[in-house]
Amino acid sequence: MPAPLLPVYIVVPQWVRTSTAGGAFSTMPDSTSLPPASDPEDVIPAPAATSSSELQEPELGFRPLPPPPPQHFPTLRSEDSRVALTNDGLEINDELFGWRELEGVDVQPVRWLLGVLLGGFVLCGFMLGYLQFWLHSMPAALGMGAGALLLVWGVRGTNRWRLHRPGREPRHFAFSGPARSWQQLASEANLRIRQRHNEAAAAAAYWLHEAAQPPFPAPDAPTVY
């Protein structure tokens, strides 16, 4: 198979006039040293330079919504008005604790062991003395009545409120009365504490995200002609 022939480019010689007196003419340099002329139609135009802002795709991400306004709570009071749940905080014995200041509230019924023991011993002692004919009816009745009152007082006990505050010692309060009503107030107080903490966390997350966003570019100065 014959070898393929190399392309041959023919360049038309150009004559220039020299500065010699004889009027001789000289030719251009050898055509083999010149690159072949390219067809203007075969030239591929270079792509236009694009700015970095055009190449950068718009950033897509999570953008939190503005936090809603704080929830308004109605005022609730205990039967003896010593405990009040307001919109601003928990008020106990005219002392106000803010909802964000508290971490939690719990109520625990406490029995007075000393009253239970005294009431039981007094009641049993007077009853035993009456049955053994050591006491008459009137002193035995009075003694058994006093023992029964001590026993009831010790069994009833009190309701101990414990307020948990972050980084500080818990506060203790004692209130008499049925334990169910105090426990309902304590559960409502815990709901309000959690709600206020959730609102504060949502507001902090929103403003931190807004602070991390780049600032808006300054407008260009107007051109004066």
N, CA and C of each residue as an Amber inpcrd file, in Angstrom:
protein
   675
   0.8570000  -1.1950000   0.0000000   0.0000000   0.0000000   0.0000000
   0.8820000   1.2300000   0.0000000   0.7050000   2.1300000  -0.9730000
   1.5940000   3.3100000  -1.0650000   1.3640000   4.2440000   0.1120000
   2.4320000   4.9210000   0.5500000   2.3440000   5.8670000   1.6900000
   1.5480000   7.0740000   1.2740000   0.7630000   7.6330000   2.1790000
  -0.0280000   8.8280000   1.8130000   0.8570000  10.0210000   1.5570000
   0.4540000  10.8170000   0.6060000   1.2310000  11.9930000   0.2310000
   1.0030000  13.1110000   1.2360000   2.0700000  13.8300000   1.5570000
   1.9840000  14.9720000   2.4750000   1.3510000  16.1470000   1.7660000
   0.5680000  16.9440000   2.4700000  -0.0380000  18.1070000   1.7940000
   1.0180000  19.1380000   1.4240000   0.8510000  19.7230000   0.2880000
   1.7940000  20.7330000  -0.2220000   1.0570000  22.0530000  -0.2940000
   1.6680000  23.0950000   0.2860000   1.0730000  24.4350000   0.2750000
   1.8960000  25.3130000  -0.6540000   1.2090000  25.9130000  -1.5770000
   1.8760000  26.7890000  -2.5640000   1.6230000  28.2160000  -2.1680000
   2.6890000  28.9670000  -1.9610000   2.6060000  30.3710000  -1.5670000
   3.0470000  31.2190000  -2.7520000   2.2430000  32.1680000  -3.0950000
   2.5760000  33.0690000  -4.2170000   3.7180000  33.9700000  -3.8080000
   4.7870000  34.0130000  -4.5170000   5.9070000  34.9010000  -4.1130000
   5.5120000  36.3590000  -4.2280000   6.0260000  37.1300000  -3.3080000
   5.7860000  38.5750000  -3.2830000   7.1130000  39.2890000  -3.4570000
   7.0950000  40.2850000  -4.2900000   8.3170000  41.0300000  -4.6090000
   8.2740000  42.3730000  -3.9250000   9.3920000  42.6830000  -3.2970000
   9.5210000  43.9870000  -2.6310000  10.7260000  44.6970000  -3.1830000
  10.6710000  46.0180000  -3.1150000  11.7890000  46.8250000  -3.6150000
  12.7830000  47.0510000  -2.4930000  14.0390000  46.8600000  -2.7810000
  15.0930000  47.0770000  -1.8040000  15.6620000  48.4640000  -1.9580000
  16.4820000  48.8380000  -1.0210000  17.0790000  50.1830000  -1.0360000
  18.4120000  50.2440000  -1.7600000  18.7880000  49.1620000  -2.5010000
  20.0690000  49.1710000  -3.1970000  20.0030000  50.0450000  -4.4420000
  21.0880000  50.5040000  -4.8320000  21.1240000  51.3980000  -5.9950000
  20.9010000  50.6550000  -7.2880000  21.2280000  49.3860000  -7.3320000
  21.1160000  48.6470000  -8.5760000  19.6950000  48.3310000  -8.9450000
  18.7460000  48.5720000  -8.0270000  17.3590000  48.2850000  -8.3490000
  17.0440000  46.8310000  -8.4000000  17.8880000  46.0060000  -7.6910000
  17.6120000  44.5720000  -7.7010000  16.4230000  44.2630000  -6.8250000
  15.8690000  43.1570000  -7.0690000  14.6970000  42.7130000  -6.3050000
  15.0810000  41.4760000  -5.5200000  14.4770000  41.3340000  -4.3390000
  14.7050000  40.1630000  -3.4890000  13.3650000  39.5560000  -3.1150000
  13.3890000  38.2900000  -2.8730000  12.1440000  37.5790000  -2.5450000
  11.9730000  37.5020000  -1.0480000  10.7890000  37.1350000  -0.6480000
  10.4630000  36.9360000   0.7720000  11.1830000  35.7010000   1.2730000
  11.2810000  35.4920000   2.5630000  11.9180000  34.2690000   3.0750000
  11.2170000  33.0310000   2.5770000  11.9290000  31.9280000   2.8120000
  11.4310000  30.6470000   2.3190000  10.0580000  30.3650000   2.8710000
   9.1470000  29.8900000   1.9890000   7.7640000  29.6540000   2.4000000
   7.6250000  28.4980000   3.3420000   8.6560000  27.6530000   3.4000000
   8.5230000  26.4920000   4.2820000   8.5860000  26.8760000   5.7420000
   9.1810000  28.0720000   6.0290000   9.2660000  28.5120000   7.4290000
   8.0060000  29.1780000   7.9150000   7.0820000  29.4710000   7.0060000
   5.8470000  30.1490000   7.4010000   4.7740000  29.1130000   7.6610000
   3.9290000  29.3370000   8.6570000   2.8170000  28.4080000   8.8990000
   1.7680000  28.5400000   7.8350000   1.0660000  27.4800000   7.5610000
   0.0070000  27.5620000   6.5260000  -1.1130000  28.4580000   6.9800000
  -1.6530000  29.1670000   5.9980000  -2.7740000  30.0650000   6.3010000
  -4.0060000  29.2420000   6.6290000  -4.6870000  29.6610000   7.6450000
  -5.8930000  28.9520000   8.0730000  -7.1260000  29.6250000   7.5200000
  -8.0790000  28.8100000   7.2700000  -9.3250000  29.3230000   6.7430000
 -10.0940000  30.0430000   7.8440000 -10.5770000  31.2460000   7.6030000
 -11.3350000  31.9510000   8.6630000 -12.5660000  31.1960000   9.0990000
 -13.1330000  30.3730000   8.2260000 -14.3310000  29.6580000   8.6360000
 -14.0210000  28.5140000   9.5800000 -12.7530000  27.9880000   9.5180000
 -12.3940000  26.8710000  10.3770000 -11.9980000  27.2860000  11.7810000
 -11.8260000  28.5660000  11.9920000 -11.3970000  29.0430000  13.3170000
 -12.5910000  28.9920000  14.2660000 -12.4000000  28.3330000  15.3970000
 -13.4680000  28.2190000  16.3980000 -13.3370000  29.3740000  17.3810000
 -14.3410000  30.1830000  17.4750000 -14.2180000  31.3270000  18.3990000
 -14.1080000  30.8400000  19.8420000 -13.2840000  31.5200000  20.6090000
 -13.1030000  31.1730000  22.0270000 -14.3400000  31.5650000  22.8120000
 -14.7090000  30.7610000  23.7860000 -15.9020000  31.1180000  24.5730000
 -15.6750000  32.3900000  25.3720000 -16.7270000  33.1320000  25.4520000
 -16.6400000  34.3950000  26.1930000 -16.4280000  34.1080000  27.6700000
 -15.6050000  34.9440000  28.2900000 -15.3180000  34.7650000  29.7160000
 -16.5670000  35.0820000  30.5290000 -16.8970000  34.1790000  31.3930000
 -18.0780000  34.3610000  32.2460000 -17.6090000  34.6850000  33.6570000
 -18.3480000  35.5130000  34.2880000 -18.0190000  35.9130000  35.6580000
 -18.3370000  34.7920000  36.6280000 -17.7010000  34.8790000  37.7890000
 -17.9170000  33.8520000  38.8210000 -19.3410000  33.8880000  39.3490000
 -19.9550000  35.0580000  39.2980000 -21.3330000  35.1440000  39.7870000
 -22.3020000  34.4240000  38.8890000 -21.9600000  34.3760000  37.5300000
 -22.8420000  33.6710000  36.6190000 -22.6660000  32.1520000  36.7430000
 -21.4310000  31.7160000  37.0370000 -21.2110000  30.2820000  37.1630000
 -21.7110000  29.7250000  38.4790000 -21.7650000  30.5730000  39.4860000
 -22.1740000  30.0940000  40.8070000 -23.6850000  29.8860000  40.8370000
 -24.0710000  28.7300000  41.2070000 -25.4950000  28.4320000  41.2920000
 -26.0800000  29.0430000  42.5490000 -27.3430000  29.3810000  42.5140000
 -27.9610000  29.9320000  43.7310000 -27.9600000  28.9030000  44.8390000
 -27.5970000  29.3690000  46.0150000 -27.5220000  28.4880000  47.1810000
 -28.9200000  28.1440000  47.6670000 -29.1540000  26.8710000  47.8380000
 -30.4260000  26.3760000  48.3240000 -30.1950000  25.7720000  49.6990000
 -30.9470000  26.2100000  50.6950000 -30.7700000  25.7040000  52.0550000
 -32.0050000  25.9960000  52.8870000 -31.9300000  25.5540000  54.1270000
 -33.0380000  25.7510000  55.0600000 -32.9930000  27.1620000  55.6090000
 -34.0980000  27.8470000  55.5590000 -34.2020000  29.1950000  56.1050000
 -35.3450000  29.2010000  57.1090000 -35.0430000  29.3670000  58.3920000
 -36.1080000  29.3010000  59.4020000 -37.0570000  30.4740000  59.2900000
 -38.2860000  30.2250000  59.6740000 -39.2960000  31.2660000  59.6720000
 -39.1460000  32.1390000  60.9090000 -39.5970000  33.3740000  60.8490000
 -39.5460000  34.2230000  62.0530000 -40.3560000  33.5990000  63.1840000
 -39.8730000  33.6900000  64.4170000 -40.6030000  33.0640000  65.5340000
 -41.9380000  33.7540000  65.7780000 -42.9570000  33.0010000  66.1300000
 -44.2590000  33.6190000  66.4150000 -44.2010000  34.4070000  67.7110000
 -45.1550000  35.2790000  67.9390000 -45.1710000  36.0310000  69.2080000
 -45.3870000  35.1040000  70.3880000 -44.9040000  35.4700000  71.5760000
 -45.0710000  34.6030000  72.7560000 -46.5480000  34.3720000  73.0790000
 -46.8310000  33.1680000  73.5320000 -48.1960000  32.8020000  73.9020000
 -48.5970000  33.4980000  75.2000000 -49.8340000  33.9510000  75.2390000
 -50.3440000  34.6210000  76.4350000 -51.0630000  33.6050000  77.3110000
 -50.6850000  33.5730000  78.6020000 -51.2510000  32.6280000  79.5420000
 -52.2320000  33.3440000  80.4720000 -53.3610000  32.7050000  80.7670000
 -54.2820000  33.2990000  81.7610000 -53.7310000  33.1080000  83.1770000
 -54.2670000  33.8760000  84.0940000 -53.8330000  33.8180000  85.4890000
 -54.6460000  32.7730000  86.2380000 -53.9420000  31.8700000  86.9210000
 -54.5570000  30.8380000  87.7460000 -54.0630000  31.0010000  89.1750000
 -54.9880000  30.8560000  90.1400000 -54.6380000  31.0110000  91.5500000
 -55.1080000  29.7910000  92.3250000 -54.4200000  29.5310000  93.4290000
 -54.8100000  28.4360000  94.3160000 -55.9950000  28.8640000  95.1730000
 -56.5330000  27.9290000  95.9520000 -57.7050000  28.2320000  96.7700000
 -57.3920000  29.2520000  97.8620000 -56.1950000  29.1880000  98.4230000
 -55.8210000  30.1470000  99.4590000 -55.0780000  31.3590000  98.8940000
 -54.9550000  31.4720000  97.5650000 -54.3120000  32.6120000  96.8810000
 -52.8450000  32.7790000  97.2620000 -52.2180000  31.7240000  97.7400000
 -50.7920000  31.8130000  98.0500000 -49.9230000  31.4910000  96.8390000
 -50.5000000  30.8120000  95.8640000 -49.7780000  30.4670000  94.6340000
 -50.5810000  30.9920000  93.4520000 -49.9150000  31.6730000  92.5370000
 -50.5640000  32.2330000  91.3490000 -49.6810000  31.9790000  90.1400000
 -50.3140000  31.5280000  89.0650000 -49.6230000  31.3400000  87.7880000
 -50.0450000  32.4660000  86.8600000 -49.1500000  33.4030000  86.6010000
 -49.4440000  34.5480000  85.7520000 -48.7660000  34.3660000  84.3930000
 -48.9390000  35.3410000  83.5440000 -48.2940000  35.2840000  82.2340000
 -46.7870000  35.4920000  82.3250000 -46.3320000  36.1930000  83.3530000
 -44.9090000  36.5000000  83.4950000 -44.1380000  35.4440000  84.2720000
 -44.7770000  34.7660000  85.2200000 -44.0380000  33.7930000  86.0090000
 -44.8980000  33.1790000  87.0990000 -44.2240000  32.4910000  88.0060000
 -44.8550000  31.8060000  89.1250000 -44.7000000  32.6690000  90.3730000
 -45.8210000  32.9970000  90.9790000 -45.8250000  33.8570000  92.1670000
 -46.2120000  33.0060000  93.3760000 -45.2900000  32.9030000  94.3430000
 -45.4950000  32.1340000  95.5620000 -45.2030000  33.0410000  96.7560000
 -46.2030000  33.2160000  97.6030000 -46.0470000  34.0590000  98.8040000
 -45.4840000  35.4340000  98.4390000 -46.0940000  36.0390000  97.4180000
 -45.7120000  37.3750000  96.9380000 -44.2760000  37.4320000  96.4200000
 -43.7180000  36.3290000  96.0190000 -42.3780000  36.2700000  95.4220000
 -42.5170000  35.7200000  94.0130000 -42.0240000  36.4660000  93.0400000
 -42.2100000  36.1260000  91.6280000 -40.9620000  35.4400000  91.0810000
 -41.1850000  34.3100000  90.3970000 -40.1320000  33.5780000  89.6960000
 -40.4960000  33.5520000  88.2130000 -39.6260000  34.0730000  87.3620000
 -39.8820000  34.0640000  85.9220000 -39.8830000  32.6580000  85.3540000
 -40.6540000  32.4600000  84.2730000 -40.7440000  31.1320000  83.6820000
 -39.3950000  30.6710000  83.1330000 -38.6240000  31.5820000  82.5430000
 -37.3150000  31.2080000  82.0180000 -36.2950000  31.0200000  83.1360000
 -36.5960000  31.5300000  84.3070000 -35.6890000  31.3450000  85.4330000
 -35.8040000  29.9510000  86.0330000 -36.9240000  29.2890000  85.8000000
 -37.1780000  27.9810000  86.3990000 -36.8650000  26.8730000  85.4010000
 -36.4970000  25.7310000  85.9350000 -36.2530000  24.5380000  85.1350000
 -37.3800000  23.5180000  85.2650000 -38.0700000  23.5260000  86.3750000
 -39.1720000  22.6000000  86.6000000 -39.7330000  22.7690000  88.0030000
 -40.9480000  22.2460000  88.1810000 -41.6500000  22.3300000  89.4670000
 -42.2070000  20.9450000  89.7690000 -42.0770000  20.5170000  91.0140000
 -42.7170000  19.2670000  91.4220000 -43.3290000  19.4420000  92.8030000
 -44.3980000  18.6990000  93.0330000 -45.1430000  18.7310000  94.2970000
 -45.1600000  17.3180000  94.8530000 -44.8110000  17.1850000  96.1220000
 -44.7600000  15.8770000  96.7720000 -45.5190000  15.9330000  98.0970000
 -46.5550000  15.1330000  98.2530000 -47.2450000  15.0880000  99.5560000
 -46.3200000  14.5000000 100.6300000 -46.2380000  15.1680000 101.7620000
 -45.3450000  14.7630000 102.8560000 -46.1970000  14.4720000 104.0830000
 -45.9870000  13.3170000 104.6900000 -46.6750000  12.9490000 105.9280000
 -45.7800000  13.2950000 107.1150000 -46.3840000  13.8860000 108.1450000
 -45.6250000  14.2240000 109.3450000 -45.5510000  12.9940000 110.2360000
 -44.4190000  12.3790000 110.2240000 -44.2490000  11.1310000 110.9710000
 -44.3910000  11.3330000 112.4800000 -43.9360000  12.4640000 112.9650000
 -44.0480000  12.7220000 114.4010000 -45.5130000  12.8090000 114.8220000
 -46.3480000  13.4690000 114.0360000 -47.7660000  13.5540000 114.3630000
 -48.4530000  12.2120000 114.2940000 -48.0560000  11.3940000 113.3150000
 -48.6640000  10.0670000 113.2000000 -48.2950000   9.2130000 114.4160000
 -47.0310000   9.2520000 114.8040000 -46.5980000   8.4480000 115.9500000
 -47.2320000   8.9200000 117.2510000 -47.2280000  10.2250000 117.4740000
 -47.8280000  10.7450000 118.7080000 -49.3190000  10.4340000 118.7650000
 -50.0210000  10.6740000 117.6500000 -51.4520000  10.3970000 117.6350000
 -51.7540000   8.9370000 117.8600000 -50.9720000   8.0590000 117.2660000
 -51.2100000   6.6320000 117.4520000 -50.9410000   6.1680000 118.8700000
 -49.8450000   6.6410000 119.4770000 -49.5360000   6.2360000 120.8440000
 -50.5430000   6.7950000 121.8550000 -50.9540000   8.0400000 121.6670000
 -51.9230000   8.6430000 122.5950000 -53.2670000   7.9370000 122.4920000
 -53.7230000   7.6790000 121.2900000 -55.0030000   7.0120000 121.1060000
 -54.9700000   5.6010000 121.6960000 -53.9230000   4.8600000 121.4240000
 -53.8260000   3.4940000 121.9480000 -53.6770000   3.4930000 123.4800000
 -52.9210000   4.4270000 124.0090000 -52.7240000   4.4750000 125.4600000
 -54.0010000   4.7720000 126.2200000 -54.7450000   5.7720000 125.7810000
 -55.9930000   6.1010000 126.4850000 -57.0340000   5.0050000 126.2870000
 -57.0430000   4.4020000 125.1290000 -57.9980000   3.3130000 124.9300000
 -57.6490000   2.1130000 125.8240000 -56.3800000   1.8030000 125.9360000
 -55.9710000   0.7050000 126.8030000 -56.2610000   1.0080000 128.2830000
 -56.0470000   2.2280000 128.7080000 -56.3520000   2.6060000 130.0960000
 -57.8350000   2.5530000 130.3900000 -58.6700000   2.8900000 129.4130000
 -60.1170000   2.8250000 129.6400000 -60.5750000   1.3700000 129.7170000
 -59.9850000   0.5400000 128.8450000 -60.3990000  -0.8650000 128.8700000
 -59.9190000  -1.5860000 130.1390000 -58.8230000  -1.1560000 130.6950000
 -58.3150000  -1.7630000 131.9220000 -58.8660000  -1.0810000 133.1940000
 -59.7980000  -0.2020000 133.0140000 -60.4350000   0.5160000 134.1190000
 -59.4320000   1.3660000 134.9110000 -58.4020000   1.8450000 134.2200000
 -57.4690000   2.7370000 134.8760000 -57.9510000   4.1870000 134.7960000
 -58.7930000   4.5020000 133.8260000 -59.2890000   5.8530000 133.6160000
 -60.8060000   5.8320000 133.5910000 -61.3420000   6.9520000 133.9840000
 -62.7810000   7.1030000 133.8840000 -63.1660000   7.4400000 132.4350000
 -64.4430000   7.4950000 132.2410000 -64.9440000   7.6870000 130.8600000
 -64.5520000   9.0510000 130.3000000 -64.7070000  10.1320000 131.0990000
 -64.4270000  11.4750000 130.5840000 -62.9450000  11.6630000 130.2520000
 -62.0040000  11.3700000 131.1380000 -60.5940000  11.5250000 130.7350000
 -60.2060000  10.6150000 129.5800000 -60.7300000   9.4110000 129.5440000
 -60.3920000   8.5100000 128.4330000 -60.9180000   9.0480000 127.1120000
 -62.1290000   9.6120000 127.1180000 -62.6960000  10.1690000 125.8880000
 -61.8870000  11.3690000 125.3990000 -61.4930000  12.2220000 126.3430000
 -60.6780000  13.3830000 125.9470000 -59.3190000  12.9420000 125.3950000
 -58.7100000  11.9850000 126.0340000 -57.4130000  11.5160000 125.5460000
 -57.5080000  10.8490000 124.1910000 -58.5200000  10.0210000 123.9880000
 -58.6660000   9.3750000 122.6940000 -58.9970000  10.3870000 121.5990000
 -59.7550000  11.4280000 121.9460000 -60.0490000  12.4740000 120.9570000
 -58.7970000  13.2320000 120.5410000 -57.9340000  13.5540000 121.5490000
 -56.6850000  14.2500000 121.2270000 -55.7710000  13.3680000 120.3830000
 -55.6990000  12.0780000 120.7020000 -54.8670000  11.1790000 119.9040000
 -55.3620000  11.0440000 118.4740000 -56.6990000  11.0050000 118.3040000
 -57.2520000  10.9100000 116.9470000 -56.9490000  12.1680000 116.1350000
 -57.0260000  13.3380000 116.7750000 -56.6970000  14.5830000 116.0590000
 -55.2310000  14.6270000 115.6500000 -54.3450000  14.2120000 116.5410000
 -52.9300000  14.1700000 116.1800000 -52.6710000  13.2020000 115.0300000
 -53.3630000  12.0790000 115.0620000 -53.1830000  11.0910000 113.9960000
 -53.6620000  11.6230000 112.6480000 -54.8240000  12.2810000 112.6460000
 -55.3490000  12.8550000 111.3940000 -54.4400000  13.9570000 110.8910000
 -53.9410000  14.7920000 111.8060000 -53.0550000  15.9010000 111.4160000
 -51.7440000  15.3710000 110.8090000 -51.2150000  14.2950000 111.3920000
 -49.9790000  13.7420000 110.8550000 -50.1670000  13.0440000 109.5210000
 -51.2880000  12.3660000 109.3590000 -51.5480000  11.6740000 108.0890000
 -51.7990000  12.6780000 106.9570000 -52.5100000  13.7460000 107.2830000
 -52.7780000  14.7480000 106.2560000 -51.4810000  15.3940000 105.7840000
 -50.6180000  15.7560000 106.6850000 -49.3100000  16.2900000 106.3340000
 -49.3910000  17.6020000 105.5750000 -48.5150000  17.7480000 104.6040000
 -48.4420000  18.9750000 103.8260000 -48.0260000  18.6350000 102.4020000
 -48.0440000  19.6170000 101.5530000 -47.6280000  19.4810000 100.1460000
 -46.3810000  20.3430000  99.9350000 -45.3030000  19.6950000  99.6500000
 -44.0290000  20.4010000  99.5050000 -43.7740000  20.7280000  98.0410000
 -43.6780000  22.0290000  97.7640000 -43.3330000  22.5080000  96.4390000
 -41.8130000  22.6360000  96.3570000 -41.2560000  22.1650000  95.2560000
 -39.8140000  22.2860000  95.0350000 -39.5900000  22.9280000  93.6670000
 -38.9690000  24.0810000  93.6630000 -38.6960000  24.8330000  92.4350000
 -37.2420000  24.5990000  92.0350000 -37.0520000  24.0230000  90.8420000
 -35.7040000  23.7460000  90.3430000 -35.2520000  24.9260000  89.4890000
 -34.0850000  25.4520000  89.8470000 -33.5010000  26.5670000  89.1090000
 -32.1180000  26.1630000  88.6230000 -31.7990000  26.3710000  87.3230000
 -30.5000000  25.9350000  86.7940000 -29.3530000  26.6920000  87.4520000
 -28.3910000  25.9430000  87.9710000 -27.2150000  26.5350000  88.5760000
 -27.4160000  27.0650000  89.9820000 -28.5630000  26.8380000  90.5670000
 -28.8440000  27.3590000  91.9090000 -29.5420000  26.2780000  92.7170000
 -29.5810000  26.5070000  94.0310000 -30.2300000  25.5540000  94.9110000
 -31.7460000  25.6070000  94.7230000 -32.4350000  24.4610000  94.7870000
 -33.9070000  24.4850000  94.6680000 -34.5420000  25.1540000  95.8840000
 -35.6680000  25.7650000  95.6400000 -36.4470000  26.4140000  96.7070000
 -37.5800000  25.4950000  97.1260000 -37.8780000  25.4750000  98.4310000
 -38.8990000  24.6020000  98.9940000 -39.9840000  25.4600000  99.6550000
 -41.2270000  25.0540000  99.4190000 -42.3860000  25.6970000 100.0300000
 -43.3450000  24.5930000 100.4640000 -44.0400000  24.8410000 101.5750000
 -44.9980000  23.8580000 102.1130000 -46.3750000  24.4980000 102.1690000
 -47.3720000  23.7500000 101.6660000 -48.7510000  24.2350000 101.6550000
 -49.6580000  23.0950000 102.0950000 -50.6290000  23.4380000 102.8700000
 -51.6090000  22.4370000 103.3090000 -52.7640000  22.3820000 102.3280000
 -53.5110000  21.3020000 102.4160000 -54.6730000  21.1370000 101.5530000
 -54.5850000  19.8610000 100.7440000 -55.6080000  19.6100000  99.9240000
 -55.5970000  18.3980000  99.0960000 -54.4340000  18.4210000  98.1040000
 -53.8220000  17.2600000  97.9460000 -52.6510000  17.1820000  97.0570000
 -53.0300000  17.2900000  95.5820000 -54.2580000  16.8930000  95.2090000
 -54.6270000  16.8860000  93.7940000 -54.6530000  18.2970000  93.2090000
 -55.2040000  19.2520000  93.9330000 -55.2630000  20.6150000  93.4060000
 -53.8570000  21.1970000  93.2190000 -52.9360000  20.9120000  94.1450000
 -51.5770000  21.4260000  94.0120000 -50.8380000  20.7430000  92.8590000
 -51.1130000  19.4880000  92.6520000 -50.4620000  18.7960000  91.5410000
 -50.9450000  19.3160000  90.1870000 -52.2150000  19.6840000  90.1070000
 -52.7090000  20.2720000  88.8580000 -52.0350000  21.6110000  88.5710000
 -51.8550000  22.4280000  89.6220000 -51.1570000  23.7010000  89.4200000
 -49.6950000  23.4690000  89.0230000 -49.0760000  22.4470000  89.5990000
 -47.6790000  22.1750000  89.2580000 -47.5480000  21.7080000  87.8110000
 -48.4630000  20.8560000  87.3420000 -48.3890000  20.4380000  85.9310000
 -48.5950000  21.5980000  84.9790000 -49.5110000  22.4990000  85.3120000
 -49.7100000  23.6800000  84.4640000 -48.4690000  24.5710000  84.4750000
 -47.8260000  24.6910000  85.6230000 -46.5940000  25.4860000  85.6880000
 -45.4870000  24.8680000  84.8360000 -45.3680000  23.5580000  84.8270000
 -44.3500000  22.8990000  83.9910000 -44.6210000  23.0980000  82.5070000
 -45.9000000  23.0840000  82.1120000 -46.2350000  23.3450000  80.7060000
 -45.8270000  24.7530000  80.2950000 -46.0680000  25.7230000  81.1560000
 -45.6990000  27.1030000  80.8290000 -44.1790000  27.2800000  80.8090000
 -43.4820000  26.6000000  81.6810000 -42.0150000  26.6870000  81.6790000
 -41.4570000  26.1470000  80.3680000 -41.9340000  24.9890000  79.9210000
 -41.4510000  24.4100000  78.6700000 -41.8040000  25.2980000  77.4760000
 -42.9820000  25.8930000  77.4900000 -43.3800000  26.7470000  76.3810000
 -42.4720000  27.9750000  76.2780000 -42.1650000  28.5870000  77.4030000
 -41.2990000  29.7640000  77.3850000 -39.8740000  29.3990000  76.9520000
 -39.3870000  28.2450000  77.3590000 -38.0470000  27.8290000  76.9350000
 -38.0270000  27.5110000  75.4410000 -39.0650000  26.8920000  74.9170000
 -39.1320000  26.6130000  73.4800000 -39.1900000  27.8960000  72.6690000
 -39.9470000  28.8730000  73.1410000 -40.0100000  30.1590000  72.4340000
 -38.6530000  30.8550000  72.4340000 -37.9590000  30.8150000  73.5620000
 -36.6330000  31.4410000  73.6250000 -35.6450000  30.7300000  72.7050000
 -35.7130000  29.3940000  72.6420000 -34.8040000  28.6480000  71.7600000
 -35.0950000  28.9380000  70.2810000 -36.3720000  29.0320000  69.9190000
 -36.7130000  29.3250000  68.5200000 -36.2550000  30.7210000  68.1210000
 -36.4320000  31.6920000  69.0100000 -35.9870000  33.0560000  68.7040000
 -34.4660000  33.1290000  68.5820000 -33.7480000  32.4320000  69.4570000
 -32.2790000  32.4450000  69.3850000 -31.7770000  31.7960000  68.1050000
 -32.3850000  30.6830000  67.6930000 -31.9680000  30.0130000  66.4620000
 -32.2250000  30.8960000  65.2390000 -33.3360000  31.6060000  65.2340000
 -33.6460000  32.4720000  64.0890000 -32.6440000  33.6170000  63.9720000
 -32.3550000  34.2910000  65.0820000 -31.4560000  35.4460000  65.0100000
 -30.0150000  35.0210000  64.7640000 -29.6050000  33.8560000  65.2330000
 -28.2700000  33.3660000  64.9080000 -28.1470000  33.0580000  63.4230000
 -29.1950000  32.4810000  62.8310000 -29.1660000  32.2120000  61.3910000
 -29.1290000  33.5080000  60.6060000 -29.8740000  34.5010000  61.0560000
 -29.8570000  35.7860000  60.3470000 -28.5000000  36.4640000  60.4740000
 -27.8490000  36.3430000  61.6080000 -26.5330000  36.9600000  61.7840000
 -25.4690000  36.2840000  60.9350000 -25.6450000  34.9900000  60.6290000
 -24.6650000  34.2690000  59.8140000 -24.8040000  34.5560000  58.3320000
 -25.9210000  35.1300000  57.9010000 -26.1130000  35.4350000  56.4910000
 -25.2200000  36.6020000  56.0720000 -24.6750000  36.5850000  54.8080000
 -23.8370000  37.7150000  54.3600000 -24.6820000  38.9690000  54.2130000
 -24.0880000  40.1310000  54.4970000 -24.8590000  41.3810000  54.3750000
 -25.1580000  41.6980000  52.9110000 -26.1790000  42.4980000  52.7000000
 -26.5490000  42.9110000  51.3530000 -25.4760000  43.8510000  50.7940000
 -25.1290000  43.7130000  49.4850000 -24.1070000  44.6130000  48.9230000
 -24.6020000  46.0440000  48.8890000 -23.6570000  46.9570000  49.0530000
 -24.0080000  48.3780000  49.0500000 -24.3690000  48.8080000  47.6330000
 -25.3470000  49.6890000  47.4610000 -25.7180000  50.1370000  46.1100000
 -24.6040000  50.9570000  45.4770000 -24.5030000  50.8390000  44.1380000
 -23.4820000  51.5890000  43.4000000 -23.7870000  53.0790000  43.4410000
 -22.7440000  53.8510000  43.4780000 -22.9130000  55.3170000  43.4880000
 -23.4010000  55.7740000  42.1330000 -24.2830000  56.7460000  42.0920000
 -24.7730000  57.2300000  40.7730000 -23.6640000  57.9040000  39.9840000
 -23.6880000  57.6630000  38.6860000 -22.6950000  58.2430000  37.7840000
 -23.1200000  59.6350000  37.3540000 -22.2370000  60.5910000  37.5270000
 -22.5200000  61.9720000  37.1480000 -21.8760000  62.2460000  35.8040000
 -22.6700000  62.6700000  34.8620000 -22.1800000  62.9850000  33.5140000
 -21.9590000  64.4750000  33.3940000
